[in-house]
Amino acid sequence: MVSGVPVLEVGGSHVTAAVVSADWRVDPVHRTKLDSQTSAGEILTQLAQAADQLPLANGLVVALPGPFDYGTGVAWYRGNKKFEALYGQDVGKSLRELLQLDRILFVNDAEAFAVGEWTTGTLQGLERCVGVTIGTGIGTAFLLGGKVVRQGDTVPPGGELYRTSYLDRPVEDWISSRAILEAYFDSAGARVHEAEDGAGTADGREVGGQVIGVKEVAELARGGSTEAKQALVNAFAALADALAPWLERFGATRVVLGGSISGAFDVVQEVFDFDVTVTADTEHSALIGAAARFVAEN
């Protein structure tokens, strides 16, 4: 790593800009809000402004969620209310023009997270392991010696568990912020509607002026709410059941959970009968993993 790798870590409501040094130190970190529901031009401007805070002489690596063609830099977002204005947009070309930059590497955020955990986190030294991020959707990365495996019959299609089904329904119908909130509110019988201001977690719901997201559901579970606890246990049990056959096929010895919903692990850890741990910091690991990928390809 010559003088550090500049990285953007992009989420549905934020973008983080940082430089990852040769000893995997992450510094500095600039985290700003990102409006993922605005126009394509405005989204690209927000990303460019975040990148402008970094030294870009060596290029830039961008970690972001799919569906996205990471090789060509074209976005294919549709159906989740985030980044949909970018559908079909050549994000790579647009950012290179805005930043007057030749070299931009795009990486999947879940893969970056897993590689970061393998580089400096809870997966260090493991030959076969898996990273799982849980939030608006679910992301997975199967690692063999720190390298992402996307092909073959030992991993889900593309290495992505969300492309599989569980009990004849898409996995994300069971384990995602949307699924957990629907299960909780159906059970609790509350009158709810989607929060208009987007506060709370990704799919927060407003009840009596208070926004309830998965974080709040976990707090209710810790406080003794049976409905909240059951909604979380059912969701994570579905994840465990859907993931277990792939872990056996792949020969994985450990799973690390990340993403906003992984904070509920203390409520649900009983459902896992394989070695699973939780990251100390999803964003930090994703920044390191993105930098590691950049170094490996240069």
ABEGO torsion letter per residue (X at the ends): XAAEBBBBBBBAABBBBBBBBAAGBBOBBBBBBBBAABBAAAAAAAAAAAAAABBAAAEBBBBBBOBBBAAAGBBABBGAGBGAAABGBBAAAAAAAAAGBABBBBBBAAAAAAAAAAAABAABGBABBBBBBBBABBBBBBBBGGBBBABEAABBBGGBAAABBBGGBBAAAABBAAAAAAAAAAAAGBBBBBBAAGBEBAABBBBGGBBBBAAAAAAAAAAGBAAAAAAAAAAAAAAAAAAAAAAAAAGBABBBBBEAAAAAAAAAAAABABBBBBBABAAAAAAAAAAAAAAAAX
